[in-house]
Amino acid sequence: MTLSQEARGTVFIRRWLIGIPLATVRASRERLSKIVALAVFSSDALSSVAYATEEMLLVLVLAGSLALGWSIPLSLAITLLLGILTVS
């Protein structure tokens, strides 16, 4: 079975950006433990949630005093998102 021109182009771009796939034997040694992965990857998500809250309030302040009524429901939604992120 031959790949179409488009599929070959996609494979080429993916290999160029990401690299060749790891062999199964090597892949098992490349994994992070759950504790290390949590420490490394969760800080980015937590900072994004904190940044989103600040930006949300900035937009609501610029929109005017009537829009500030949305700050509590949106803050609760972000708190729920942060809780889901922590549990996962």
Secondary structure by P-SEA (a helix, b strand, c coil): ccccaaaaaaaaaaaaaccccccaaaaaaacccaaaaaaccaaaaaaaaaaaaaaaaaaaaaaccccccaaaaaaaaaaaaaaaaaac
